[in-house]
Amino acid sequence: MYASSEENAEMLYATHFFVPDPFLWWEFSGKSSVVLSPLEIDRGKREAKVNRVYAFEAFLEKGVKPMAVPLILAVCKKFRFKRIQVSSFFPAGIVEGVRKAGIRVEVLEGVFFSERRFKSSAEVQKIRRGVELATIGLLRGETVLKEATIRKDRKLFWGNQILTSERLRGEIDAAIVRANGLPANTIVAGGDQACDPHERGSGPLYANQAIILDIFPRDPQSGYYGDLTRTFVRGRASEPLRHLYQTVKEGKAWVMKEMRPGRSGAEMQQALGDRFKKAGYPTQKIKGRWVGFFHGIGHGLGLEVHESPRFSETDFKPGEVITVEPGIYYPGIGGVRLEDVVVVHSRGIRNLTNLPEVLELF
């Protein structure tokens, strides 16, 4: 691999060592090695979870720039590698440069470390810390919404200013930073904005309409993420919105009750869609826009916010850590999404989230 471990989860998993710039890692006969720059090598010798740490000068002659292709070719020459395997994210330009020098390069599909989908007890604890950070952020968001006053035009007012998605997101993110976490693209989306699941949200927030808070911070010490979503209304929800919320809440509860080893995620995805349809919320396109339940129930969580397995692509197995986040979206009524993080064990699931589901805030 040639990548930055701050940006590439595979490299971080292999080394347990944060580096902002790309560096070289390889494994041969079960032994792993990295080549690090003078900026990183002393720290790498202390922290990197590999068998051998090399400096550039172990492979490159003085005056040769430590670029990827010359470095890889030098490593291949020293260890007599004629063929290498790289992951699908390996830079194409480097692949071509190495091939031109006569080294056979096989690009593997998928990830190097398929075992990443099954989390150890230590990894579960790291994810739990991420969930705790998300909870801290969400509680701050809930507090600000409760403190906000409602103007005659239904705009929320807080801290002598109109409360916008941007301001509330700033309060949430600041709380996470104070707790030594790293916020990442926190979603604060109200009204019809909430009907676009990945819309971050902008502009004034209003009373009596749904506001989705979706928070997925990272623990900077471990690199593992948390993920948490709640939907709030500051004030009174309309009857259609209350019904929508209750439908999602009951659907989420059904999913968590049904999850167990061997259960098909694909079948549950279909069954939940059918439940929502019977409740009056079919998934369909109206005027070119999807409405209803048009995303997956959840996804794997770990060193990436979205990683293997997808909910609908697995028959659940012990050790999988998966989000459960059904949502229904109807412009004019609002969007509702509720999300917890669970770990599959031998008899069912364990919820890593400890936060109630409350719709209306006063």
Residue frames relative to the residue before (quaternion, step in Angstrom):
aa qw qx qy qz dx dy dz
M 1.0000 0.0000 0.0000 0.0000 0.00 0.00 0.00
Y 0.0555 -0.7453 0.6623 0.0527 3.50 -1.21 0.60
A 0.3684 0.7133 -0.4946 0.3329 3.56 -0.19 1.30
S 0.5018 -0.5909 0.5290 0.3452 3.52 -1.39 0.14
S 0.3928 -0.7337 0.5000 0.2394 3.58 -0.79 0.93
E 0.5647 0.5661 -0.4045 0.4439 3.60 1.21 -0.16
E 0.7580 0.3562 -0.1827 0.5150 3.58 1.18 -0.54
N 0.7565 0.3518 -0.1837 0.5198 3.59 1.11 -0.58
A 0.3893 -0.7622 0.4733 0.2085 3.56 -0.52 1.22
E 0.6083 0.5567 -0.3605 0.4360 3.60 1.05 -0.66
M 0.6715 0.4870 -0.2971 0.4728 3.58 0.95 -0.89
L 0.6448 0.5068 -0.3267 0.4697 3.59 0.98 -0.75
Y 0.6363 0.5266 -0.3231 0.4620 3.58 1.00 -0.80
A 0.6817 0.5043 -0.2831 0.4482 3.57 1.00 -0.84
T 0.8160 0.3018 -0.1120 0.4801 3.57 0.96 -0.86
H 0.2082 -0.7866 0.5399 0.2155 3.62 1.17 -0.59
F 0.5919 0.5569 -0.3159 0.4896 3.54 1.16 0.70
F 0.2836 -0.7868 0.5293 0.1430 3.58 -0.60 1.16
V 0.0915 0.7614 -0.6349 0.0935 3.56 -0.83 1.10
P 0.4049 -0.7541 0.4593 0.2374 3.63 -0.71 0.99
D 0.7431 0.3652 -0.2089 0.5203 3.61 1.13 -0.61
P 0.6106 -0.5613 0.3970 0.3930 3.60 -1.11 0.53
F 0.0246 0.7711 -0.6360 0.0195 3.54 -1.16 0.74
L 0.5320 -0.6630 0.4484 0.2764 3.55 -1.29 0.38
W 0.0140 -0.7604 0.6490 -0.0209 3.54 -1.06 0.94
W 0.1016 0.7762 -0.6218 0.0211 3.56 -1.13 0.60
E 0.2160 -0.7460 0.6156 0.1337 3.51 -1.32 0.40
F 0.0601 0.7807 -0.6170 0.0783 3.57 -0.93 0.93
S 0.8442 -0.0074 -0.0501 0.5337 3.56 -0.83 1.07
G 0.7214 -0.4721 0.2437 0.4443 3.54 1.00 0.87
K 0.6449 0.4855 -0.3184 0.4970 3.58 1.29 0.06
S 0.2283 -0.7948 0.5527 0.1029 3.58 -0.86 0.99
S 0.0734 -0.7910 0.6073 0.0021 3.54 -1.17 0.75
V 0.1026 -0.7603 0.6350 0.0900 3.54 -1.29 0.44
V 0.2366 -0.7146 0.6336 0.1786 3.52 -1.34 0.41
L 0.0617 -0.8305 0.5530 -0.0263 3.56 -0.66 1.14
S 0.5311 -0.6218 0.4844 0.3108 3.51 -1.25 0.58
P 0.6794 -0.4728 0.3550 0.4347 3.60 -1.24 0.21
L 0.5972 0.5798 -0.3573 0.4237 3.60 1.17 -0.54
E 0.8014 0.3318 -0.1243 0.4819 3.55 1.05 -0.78
I 0.5584 0.6895 -0.3898 0.2468 3.59 1.07 -0.61
D 0.6599 0.5000 -0.3382 0.4475 3.62 0.89 -0.76
R 0.6528 0.4889 -0.3055 0.4915 3.55 0.99 -0.83
G 0.6410 0.5489 -0.3191 0.4312 3.56 1.04 -0.82
K 0.6354 0.5326 -0.3296 0.4515 3.57 1.02 -0.75
R 0.6833 0.4694 -0.2819 0.4830 3.57 1.15 -0.60
E 0.8320 0.3195 -0.1004 0.4423 3.54 0.85 -1.00
A 0.6319 0.5693 -0.3588 0.3846 3.62 0.94 -0.75
K 0.3135 -0.7575 0.5481 0.1657 3.57 -0.87 1.00
V 0.4073 0.6652 -0.5054 0.3692 3.54 0.51 1.29
N 0.6033 -0.5946 0.3971 0.3532 3.55 -1.27 0.30
R 0.8192 0.0571 -0.0008 0.5707 3.57 1.07 -0.68
V 0.1448 -0.7665 0.6218 0.0698 3.55 -1.02 0.89
Y 0.1094 -0.8035 0.5848 0.0201 3.57 -0.72 1.13
A 0.3694 -0.6676 0.5951 0.2526 3.51 -1.34 0.45
F 0.6791 -0.4894 0.3506 0.4201 3.59 -1.22 0.43
E 0.6883 0.5283 -0.3002 0.3962 3.57 0.86 -0.97
A 0.5261 0.6176 -0.4206 0.4061 3.59 1.23 -0.13
F 0.7850 0.3008 -0.1441 0.5221 3.58 1.22 -0.46
L 0.7769 0.3369 -0.1717 0.5034 3.59 0.99 -0.75
E 0.4661 -0.6691 0.5031 0.2861 3.53 -0.99 0.86
K 0.6433 -0.5277 0.3908 0.3937 3.53 -1.22 0.52
G 0.7685 0.3279 -0.2621 0.4829 3.54 -0.89 0.97
V 0.6059 0.5274 -0.3614 0.4734 3.60 1.22 -0.31
K 0.4289 -0.7120 0.4910 0.2608 3.57 -0.73 1.06
P 0.4374 -0.7188 0.4762 0.2554 3.61 -0.89 0.91
M 0.1770 0.7857 -0.5636 0.1836 3.56 0.53 1.23
A 0.7055 -0.5288 0.2790 0.3806 3.53 -1.20 0.63
V 0.7111 0.4728 -0.2936 0.4295 3.61 0.68 -1.04
P 0.6714 0.4701 -0.3262 0.4710 3.68 0.76 -0.85
L 0.6457 0.5273 -0.3260 0.4458 3.59 1.01 -0.78
I 0.6729 0.4866 -0.3023 0.4680 3.58 0.86 -0.92
L 0.6505 0.5076 -0.3199 0.4657 3.59 0.96 -0.82
A 0.6433 0.5171 -0.3267 0.4605 3.60 1.01 -0.74
V 0.6348 0.5150 -0.3245 0.4760 3.57 1.03 -0.78
C 0.6533 0.5133 -0.3115 0.4613 3.57 0.94 -0.90
K 0.6520 0.5148 -0.3156 0.4585 3.58 0.97 -0.82
K 0.6817 0.5052 -0.2988 0.4368 3.58 0.84 -0.97
F 0.7863 0.3091 -0.1582 0.5110 3.57 0.94 -0.89
R 0.4422 -0.7341 0.4205 0.2978 3.58 1.35 0.24
F 0.2652 0.7447 -0.5556 0.2579 3.55 0.91 0.95
K 0.1593 -0.7886 0.5889 0.0774 3.58 -0.81 1.01
R 0.7824 0.1634 -0.0691 0.5970 3.55 1.23 -0.50
I 0.0370 -0.7933 0.6076 0.0117 3.57 -0.98 0.85
Q 0.2804 -0.7201 0.6066 0.1869 3.53 -1.27 0.48
V 0.0746 -0.7901 0.6081 0.0210 3.55 -0.95 0.90
S 0.5379 -0.6260 0.4578 0.3306 3.55 -1.22 0.45
S 0.6791 -0.5167 0.3455 0.3906 3.54 -1.28 0.32
F 0.6697 0.4835 -0.3160 0.4667 3.62 1.16 -0.36
F 0.4156 0.7212 -0.4707 0.2925 3.61 1.25 -0.03
P 0.5403 -0.6561 0.4063 0.3354 3.64 -0.83 0.92
A 0.4918 -0.6996 0.4407 0.2731 3.58 -0.76 1.11
G 0.6374 0.5424 -0.3420 0.4272 3.61 0.96 -0.77
I 0.6520 0.4985 -0.3138 0.4775 3.57 1.03 -0.75
V 0.6035 0.5547 -0.3526 0.4514 3.59 1.02 -0.76
E 0.6815 0.4901 -0.2916 0.4587 3.57 0.86 -0.97
G 0.6509 0.5253 -0.3181 0.4463 3.58 0.96 -0.82
V 0.6682 0.4853 -0.2932 0.4817 3.57 0.99 -0.81
R 0.6458 0.5216 -0.3241 0.4537 3.59 0.98 -0.79
K 0.6359 0.5432 -0.3324 0.4360 3.57 0.98 -0.80
A 0.6690 0.4847 -0.2934 0.4811 3.57 1.18 -0.52
G 0.6397 -0.5830 0.3069 0.3959 3.58 1.26 0.15
I 0.5329 0.6037 -0.4219 0.4166 3.61 1.23 0.14
R 0.3814 -0.7092 0.5443 0.2352 3.57 -0.89 0.93
V 0.0830 -0.7991 0.5954 0.0087 3.55 -0.80 1.05
E 0.1101 -0.7795 0.6156 0.0371 3.56 -0.75 1.09
V 0.2260 -0.7738 0.5803 0.1155 3.57 -0.72 1.10
L 0.2556 -0.7945 0.5378 0.1187 3.56 -0.56 1.19
E 0.4380 -0.6698 0.5279 0.2843 3.57 -1.09 0.66
G 0.7884 0.3174 -0.2264 0.4759 3.53 -1.19 0.52
V 0.6760 -0.4830 0.3808 0.4060 3.53 -1.23 -0.58
F 0.5882 -0.5618 0.4461 0.3734 3.56 -1.28 0.38
F 0.8075 0.2757 -0.0973 0.5123 3.53 0.87 -1.01
S 0.1509 -0.8230 0.5441 0.0628 3.57 0.21 1.28
E 0.5789 0.6027 -0.3717 0.4044 3.58 1.20 -0.48
R 0.4713 0.6832 -0.4407 0.3420 3.60 1.23 -0.16
R 0.6109 0.5752 -0.3669 0.4017 3.61 1.08 -0.54
F 0.7154 0.3670 -0.2387 0.5445 3.60 1.23 -0.40
K 0.2253 -0.8222 0.5153 0.0874 3.55 -0.45 1.24
S 0.4235 -0.6713 0.5522 0.2551 3.53 -1.06 0.85
S 0.6691 -0.4788 0.3612 0.4389 3.58 -1.26 0.21
A 0.6240 0.5302 -0.3428 0.4605 3.60 1.07 -0.68
E 0.6542 0.4995 -0.3143 0.4730 3.60 0.99 -0.79
V 0.6141 0.5443 -0.3508 0.4512 3.59 1.00 -0.76
Q 0.6483 0.5104 -0.3206 0.4652 3.58 0.98 -0.78
K 0.6375 0.5160 -0.3256 0.4706 3.59 1.04 -0.70
I 0.6442 0.4903 -0.3182 0.4934 3.58 1.03 -0.74
R 0.6039 0.5544 -0.3528 0.4510 3.58 1.04 -0.74
R 0.6268 0.5203 -0.3364 0.4725 3.58 1.04 -0.73
G 0.6300 0.5247 -0.3311 0.4671 3.59 1.02 -0.73
V 0.6434 0.5081 -0.3113 0.4807 3.56 1.04 -0.81
E 0.6178 0.5374 -0.3429 0.4604 3.59 1.04 -0.72
L 0.6385 0.5160 -0.3215 0.4720 3.59 1.00 -0.81
A 0.6452 0.5095 -0.3182 0.4722 3.59 0.98 -0.85
T 0.6367 0.5328 -0.3212 0.4556 3.58 1.02 -0.79
I 0.6202 0.5360 -0.3337 0.4655 3.58 1.01 -0.81
G 0.6729 0.4921 -0.2931 0.4682 3.57 0.92 -0.90
L 0.6805 0.4944 -0.3061 0.4458 3.56 0.89 -0.90
L 0.6400 0.5192 -0.3351 0.4567 3.58 0.97 -0.76
R 0.6239 0.5151 -0.3486 0.4732 3.58 1.07 -0.64
G 0.6406 0.5193 -0.3216 0.4652 3.57 0.99 -0.79
E 0.6454 0.5180 -0.3140 0.4654 3.57 0.98 -0.85
T 0.6468 0.5300 -0.3182 0.4466 3.59 0.97 -0.87
V 0.6613 0.5002 -0.3098 0.4653 3.58 0.90 -0.91
L 0.6477 0.5101 -0.3281 0.4611 3.60 0.93 -0.80
K 0.6458 0.5124 -0.3254 0.4633 3.60 0.98 -0.76
E 0.6922 0.4864 -0.2734 0.4577 3.57 1.01 -0.85
A 0.5673 0.6230 -0.3844 0.3771 3.58 1.15 -0.51
T 0.3045 -0.7257 0.5872 0.1891 3.55 -1.13 0.71
I 0.4028 -0.7186 0.5257 0.2122 3.52 -1.25 0.51
R 0.2908 -0.7606 0.5573 0.1622 3.58 -0.73 1.09
K 0.6981 -0.4690 0.3322 0.4271 3.57 -1.28 0.19
D 0.6934 0.4434 -0.2792 0.4946 3.60 1.10 -0.59
R 0.5388 -0.6602 0.3494 0.3896 3.58 1.39 0.29
K 0.4543 0.6530 -0.4828 0.3663 3.61 1.19 0.12
L 0.4142 -0.6913 0.5343 0.2550 3.55 -1.10 0.74
F 0.1545 -0.7862 0.5974 0.0331 3.53 -1.01 0.96
W 0.1212 0.7975 -0.5766 0.1293 3.60 -0.75 1.05
G 0.8344 0.1164 -0.0986 0.5296 3.57 -0.91 0.88
N 0.6429 -0.5546 0.3054 0.4310 3.58 1.07 0.83
Q 0.7010 0.3697 -0.2791 0.5422 3.58 1.18 0.50
I 0.5989 -0.5155 0.4563 0.4091 3.53 -1.31 0.28
L 0.3576 -0.7284 0.5458 0.2087 3.56 -0.94 0.93
T 0.0826 -0.8037 0.5892 -0.0010 3.55 -0.56 1.21
S 0.6697 -0.4535 0.3866 0.4431 3.53 -1.32 0.16
E 0.6487 0.5407 -0.3165 0.4321 3.56 0.97 -0.87
R 0.6774 0.4861 -0.2971 0.4654 3.59 0.92 -0.91
L 0.6699 0.4871 -0.3097 0.4669 3.58 0.91 -0.85
R 0.6176 0.5311 -0.3397 0.4702 3.58 1.03 -0.74
G 0.6383 0.5332 -0.3221 0.4522 3.58 1.01 -0.80
E 0.6484 0.5066 -0.3144 0.4734 3.59 1.01 -0.80
I 0.6454 0.5146 -0.3136 0.4694 3.58 0.97 -0.85
D 0.6955 0.4787 -0.2797 0.4572 3.57 0.80 -1.02
A 0.6373 0.5295 -0.3355 0.4482 3.59 1.00 -0.77
A 0.6288 0.5290 -0.3357 0.4606 3.60 1.02 -0.74
I 0.6486 0.5098 -0.3132 0.4704 3.57 1.01 -0.80
V 0.6455 0.5119 -0.3201 0.4679 3.59 0.96 -0.85
R 0.6488 0.5149 -0.3247 0.4567 3.61 0.95 -0.81
A 0.6882 0.4388 -0.2695 0.5111 3.58 1.19 -0.51
N 0.5337 -0.6631 0.3712 0.3711 3.58 1.31 0.38
G 0.5029 0.6124 -0.4530 0.4084 3.56 1.00 0.86
L 0.3743 -0.7007 0.5610 0.2328 3.53 -1.34 0.18
P 0.2531 -0.7717 0.5617 0.1581 3.63 -0.41 1.15
A 0.0976 -0.8014 0.5895 0.0274 3.56 -1.16 0.61
N 0.8483 -0.2137 0.1213 0.4691 3.58 -0.43 1.27
T 0.0382 0.8364 -0.5406 0.0815 3.55 0.94 0.95
I 0.2976 -0.7550 0.5643 0.1516 3.55 -1.00 0.93
V 0.0761 0.7316 -0.6740 0.0685 3.54 -0.95 1.03
A 0.1671 0.8159 -0.5199 0.1899 3.56 0.07 1.31
G 0.0939 -0.8228 0.5603 0.0158 3.55 -0.72 1.09
G 0.8083 0.2742 -0.1990 0.4814 3.54 -1.27 0.40
D 0.8184 -0.1841 0.1551 0.5218 3.56 -0.97 -0.84
Q 0.5167 0.6146 -0.4314 0.4113 3.61 1.19 -0.31
A 0.6427 0.5432 -0.3155 0.4385 3.57 1.08 -0.73
C 0.5923 0.5799 -0.3611 0.4272 3.60 1.25 -0.22
D 0.6317 0.4109 -0.3244 0.5718 3.56 1.35 0.07
P 0.3855 -0.8051 0.3821 0.2392 3.62 0.00 1.29
H 0.7689 0.3256 -0.2006 0.5124 3.63 1.04 -0.60
E 0.3776 0.6969 -0.5073 0.3382 3.58 1.19 0.44
R 0.3889 -0.7456 0.4902 0.2293 3.61 -0.67 1.08
G 0.4598 -0.6954 0.4377 0.3368 3.58 1.12 -0.58
S 0.0884 0.7859 -0.6058 0.0870 3.54 -1.05 0.80
G 0.7659 0.3925 -0.2739 0.4294 3.52 -1.27 0.45
P 0.7604 -0.3967 0.2602 0.4436 3.57 -1.34 0.02
L 0.3083 -0.7061 0.6068 0.1955 3.52 -1.27 0.63
Y 0.2513 -0.8002 0.5371 0.0894 3.56 -1.00 0.87
A 0.5359 -0.5983 0.4987 0.3258 3.52 -1.27 0.54
N 0.8393 0.2782 -0.1893 0.4271 3.51 -1.40 0.38
Q 0.6921 0.3932 -0.3184 0.5149 3.61 1.14 0.46
A 0.6262 -0.5779 0.3778 0.3622 3.55 -1.19 0.61
I 0.0595 -0.7556 0.6520 0.0201 3.53 -1.12 0.86
I 0.1993 -0.7908 0.5718 0.0893 3.57 -0.58 1.16
L 0.0920 -0.7505 0.6533 0.0378 3.54 -0.97 1.02
D 0.0257 0.7829 -0.6165 0.0793 3.57 -0.55 1.23
I 0.0144 -0.8386 0.5360 -0.0961 3.55 -0.35 1.33
F 0.0580 0.8180 -0.5645 0.0936 3.60 -0.68 1.09
P 0.0360 0.8415 -0.5349 0.0665 3.57 0.43 1.25
R 0.3653 -0.7097 0.5647 0.2097 3.52 -1.37 0.29
D 0.3808 -0.6743 0.5789 0.2553 3.53 -1.12 0.70
P 0.3523 -0.7850 0.4589 0.2216 3.64 -0.34 1.14
Q 0.6078 0.5652 -0.3644 0.4222 3.61 1.14 -0.40
S 0.7944 0.2883 -0.1441 0.5148 3.58 0.93 -0.86
G 0.4213 -0.7003 0.4689 0.3350 3.59 1.13 -0.67
Y 0.5720 0.6063 -0.3832 0.3980 3.60 1.25 -0.09
Y 0.3888 -0.7431 0.5163 0.1734 3.52 -1.14 0.85
G 0.2252 -0.6779 0.6658 0.2153 3.46 -1.45 0.23
D 0.0920 -0.7811 0.6141 0.0655 3.58 -1.28 0.18
L 0.1234 0.7945 -0.5741 0.1546 3.55 -0.80 1.04
T 0.0017 0.7955 -0.6057 0.0196 3.56 -0.97 0.90
R 0.0469 0.7491 -0.6606 0.0149 3.50 -1.14 0.80
T 0.2675 -0.7368 0.6004 0.1586 3.54 -1.26 0.53
F 0.0738 -0.8128 0.5777 -0.0132 3.56 -0.76 1.10
V 0.1390 -0.7094 0.6753 0.1462 3.48 -1.42 0.31
R 0.2388 -0.7311 0.6184 0.1616 3.58 -0.81 0.98
G 0.7487 0.2661 -0.2339 0.5603 3.52 -0.23 1.32
R 0.7083 -0.4283 0.3483 0.4399 3.55 -1.07 -0.81
A 0.3239 -0.7283 0.5720 0.1938 3.54 -0.91 0.93
S 0.5157 -0.6076 0.4978 0.3420 3.56 -1.16 0.57
E 0.6468 -0.5179 0.3788 0.4122 3.57 -1.20 0.36
P 0.6438 0.5009 -0.3493 0.4611 3.65 0.89 -0.74
L 0.6635 0.4925 -0.3159 0.4662 3.61 0.97 -0.76
R 0.6165 0.5353 -0.3476 0.4610 3.60 1.02 -0.74
H 0.6625 0.5013 -0.3048 0.4658 3.57 0.93 -0.88
L 0.6273 0.5341 -0.3259 0.4638 3.56 1.02 -0.83
Y 0.6634 0.5096 -0.2977 0.4600 3.57 0.91 -0.96
Q 0.6749 0.4984 -0.3007 0.4534 3.58 0.85 -0.95
T 0.6239 0.5408 -0.3363 0.4530 3.59 1.06 -0.72
V 0.6647 0.4806 -0.3024 0.4855 3.59 0.94 -0.87
K 0.6472 0.5312 -0.3229 0.4413 3.60 0.91 -0.89
E 0.6827 0.4691 -0.2882 0.4805 3.58 0.90 -0.91
G 0.6299 0.5326 -0.3364 0.4543 3.58 1.05 -0.71
K 0.6428 0.5131 -0.3151 0.4735 3.58 0.97 -0.82
A 0.6464 0.5167 -0.3151 0.4646 3.58 0.95 -0.86
W 0.6344 0.5221 -0.3257 0.4678 3.59 1.02 -0.79
V 0.6372 0.5294 -0.3315 0.4514 3.60 0.91 -0.87
M 0.7116 0.4680 -0.2740 0.4467 3.56 0.78 -1.00
K 0.6192 0.5303 -0.3375 0.4707 3.56 1.16 -0.53
E 0.7212 0.4660 -0.2349 0.4556 3.58 1.04 -0.84
M 0.5771 0.6200 -0.3835 0.3680 3.61 1.12 -0.53
R 0.2598 0.7244 -0.6050 0.2043 3.57 -0.94 1.00
P 0.6710 -0.4962 0.3401 0.4336 3.61 -1.14 0.38
G 0.7878 0.3010 -0.2492 0.4760 3.54 -0.97 0.94
R 0.5580 0.5973 -0.3968 0.4176 3.59 1.20 -0.37
S 0.4275 -0.7193 0.4962 0.2315 3.56 -0.95 0.91
G 0.3901 -0.7197 0.5286 0.2246 3.55 -0.75 1.05
A 0.6220 0.5495 -0.3411 0.4413 3.58 1.05 -0.73
E 0.6593 0.5000 -0.3088 0.4690 3.57 0.97 -0.83
M 0.6558 0.5030 -0.3112 0.4690 3.58 1.01 -0.78
Q 0.5996 0.5531 -0.3549 0.4568 3.58 1.06 -0.72
Q 0.6778 0.4819 -0.2844 0.4769 3.58 0.92 -0.93
A 0.6690 0.5120 -0.3045 0.4446 3.56 0.91 -0.93
L 0.6542 0.5016 -0.3268 0.4622 3.59 0.96 -0.77
G 0.6205 0.5333 -0.3367 0.4661 3.58 1.02 -0.75
D 0.6476 0.5100 -0.3125 0.4720 3.57 1.04 -0.79
R 0.6238 0.5339 -0.3373 0.4605 3.59 1.02 -0.80
F 0.6733 0.4908 -0.2989 0.4652 3.58 0.90 -0.90
K 0.6288 0.5340 -0.3378 0.4532 3.57 1.02 -0.76
K 0.6602 0.5050 -0.3025 0.4665 3.58 0.96 -0.88
A 0.6591 0.5006 -0.2989 0.4750 3.57 1.18 -0.60
G 0.6390 -0.5593 0.3133 0.4250 3.58 1.29 -0.01
Y 0.6638 0.4853 -0.2973 0.4852 3.56 1.29 0.28
P 0.0320 -0.8126 0.5819 -0.0083 3.59 0.29 1.20
T 0.3998 -0.6768 0.5607 0.2601 3.54 -1.22 0.56
Q 0.2423 0.7710 -0.5428 0.2285 3.56 -0.57 1.15
K 0.4634 -0.6357 0.5258 0.3236 3.53 -1.34 0.09
I 0.0384 -0.7700 0.6369 0.0001 3.54 -0.94 0.98
K 0.8311 -0.0871 -0.0043 0.5493 3.56 -0.58 1.21
G 0.7436 -0.4472 0.2099 0.4505 3.53 0.95 1.01
R 0.6886 0.4464 -0.2757 0.5005 3.60 1.26 0.03
W 0.4416 -0.6912 0.5050 0.2687 3.55 -0.92 0.94
V 0.0161 -0.7535 0.6571 0.0136 3.53 -1.14 0.79
G 0.6419 0.5082 -0.3912 0.4202 3.56 -1.25 0.43
F 0.6869 -0.4210 0.3850 0.4503 3.54 -1.14 -0.84
F 0.1399 0.8528 -0.4832 0.1401 3.56 0.22 1.27
H 0.6703 0.4010 -0.3562 0.5129 3.59 1.08 0.61
G 0.6718 -0.5141 0.3499 0.4024 3.55 -1.27 0.25
I 0.6253 -0.5431 0.4080 0.3842 3.54 -1.25 0.45
G 0.8004 -0.1979 0.1561 0.5439 3.59 0.97 -0.73
H 0.2723 -0.7478 0.5901 0.1355 3.53 -1.38 -0.10
G 0.6087 -0.5313 0.4379 0.3944 3.54 -1.29 0.31
L 0.1425 -0.7802 0.6071 0.0499 3.54 -1.21 0.63
G 0.2704 0.7555 -0.5636 0.1961 3.56 -0.99 0.84
L 0.8143 -0.0764 0.1159 0.5636 3.54 -0.53 -1.22
E 0.7117 0.2547 -0.2179 0.6174 3.55 1.37 0.00
V 0.5641 -0.5880 0.4464 0.3698 3.56 -1.16 0.54
H 0.7693 0.1389 -0.0823 0.6182 3.57 1.03 -0.79
E 0.2247 0.7601 -0.5829 0.1790 3.57 -0.48 1.18
S 0.6951 -0.4597 0.3435 0.4331 3.54 -1.31 0.15
P 0.6331 -0.2285 -0.7355 -0.0778 1.48 -2.01 1.55
R 0.4786 -0.5831 0.5525 0.3544 3.55 -1.26 0.39
F 0.6288 -0.5716 0.3728 0.3727 3.57 -1.04 0.81
S 0.7661 0.4007 -0.2059 0.4585 3.56 0.78 -1.05
E 0.6797 0.4866 -0.2889 0.4667 3.60 1.27 0.02
T 0.7045 0.4199 -0.2707 0.5040 3.59 1.19 0.32
D 0.2662 -0.6269 0.6884 0.2493 3.47 -1.40 0.35
F 0.4817 -0.7506 0.3481 0.2888 3.54 -0.23 1.32
K 0.0892 -0.7879 0.6093 -0.0039 3.52 -1.07 0.93
P 0.5945 -0.5800 0.4102 0.3767 3.60 -1.06 0.69
G 0.7453 0.3773 -0.2995 0.4610 3.54 -0.98 0.90
E 0.5632 0.5763 -0.4027 0.4342 3.59 1.21 -0.21
V 0.1537 -0.7512 0.6357 0.0898 3.56 -1.04 0.86
I 0.0286 0.8303 -0.5408 0.1312 3.52 -0.46 1.30
T 0.3909 -0.6786 0.5608 0.2687 3.56 -1.13 0.64
V 0.1719 -0.7243 0.6549 0.1303 3.52 -1.27 0.54
E 0.1982 0.8172 -0.4997 0.2079 3.57 -0.19 1.30
P 0.0136 0.8079 -0.5882 0.0345 3.60 0.43 1.12
G 0.0003 -0.7975 0.6033 -0.0059 3.53 -1.19 0.56
I 0.1270 -0.7547 0.6376 0.0883 3.53 -1.21 0.58
Y 0.0991 -0.8207 0.5623 -0.0207 3.55 -0.89 1.02
Y 0.1069 0.7791 -0.6072 0.1134 3.54 -0.71 1.16
P 0.3495 -0.7349 0.5388 0.2177 3.62 -0.37 1.18
G 0.7178 0.3672 -0.3167 0.4995 3.53 -0.94 0.96
I 0.7178 0.2948 -0.2080 0.5955 3.57 1.21 -0.55
G 0.5323 -0.6126 0.4079 0.4183 3.56 0.86 -1.02
G 0.4304 -0.6615 0.5403 0.2919 3.50 -1.36 -0.05
V 0.0767 -0.7813 0.6189 0.0254 3.55 -1.08 0.80
R 0.1149 0.7598 -0.6343 0.0846 3.56 -0.91 0.98
L 0.0629 -0.7745 0.6294 0.0086 3.56 -1.02 0.90
E 0.0086 -0.8395 0.5396 -0.0631 3.58 -0.77 1.02
D 0.0134 -0.7397 0.6728 0.0003 3.50 -1.11 0.93
V 0.3452 -0.6940 0.5836 0.2423 3.56 -1.35 0.15
V 0.0466 -0.8120 0.5817 -0.0079 3.59 -0.79 1.01
V 0.2404 -0.7222 0.6242 0.1762 3.53 -1.32 0.44
V 0.3807 -0.7226 0.5348 0.2164 3.56 -0.89 0.98
H 0.0277 -0.7801 0.6247 0.0224 3.58 -0.97 0.87
S 0.7889 -0.3883 0.2021 0.4313 3.57 -1.27 0.06
R 0.7858 0.3222 -0.1691 0.5000 3.61 1.05 -0.63
G 0.8046 -0.1157 0.0957 0.5745 3.59 1.19 -0.19
I 0.6066 -0.5241 0.4093 0.4357 3.57 -0.76 -1.03
R 0.2145 -0.7180 0.6380 0.1774 3.52 -1.37 0.29
N 0.3421 -0.7503 0.5338 0.1872 3.55 -0.80 1.04
L 0.2696 -0.7782 0.5499 0.1391 3.58 -0.74 1.08
T 0.6293 0.5230 -0.3169 0.4797 3.57 1.34 -0.12
N 0.0555 -0.7919 0.6081 0.0077 3.56 -0.94 0.89
L 0.4506 0.6535 -0.4697 0.3865 3.53 0.35 1.27
P 0.4246 -0.7161 0.4839 0.2699 3.63 -0.76 0.95
E 0.3904 -0.6762 0.5719 0.2513 3.52 -1.37 0.26
V 0.0838 0.7870 -0.5968 0.1319 3.55 -0.41 1.30
L 0.3285 -0.7646 0.5233 0.1833 3.57 -0.81 0.95
E 0.8244 0.2531 -0.1140 0.4933 3.59 0.46 -1.17
L 0.1519 -0.7791 0.6055 0.0573 3.55 -0.96 0.95
F 0.0762 -0.8012 0.5935 0.0048 3.57 -0.92 0.99
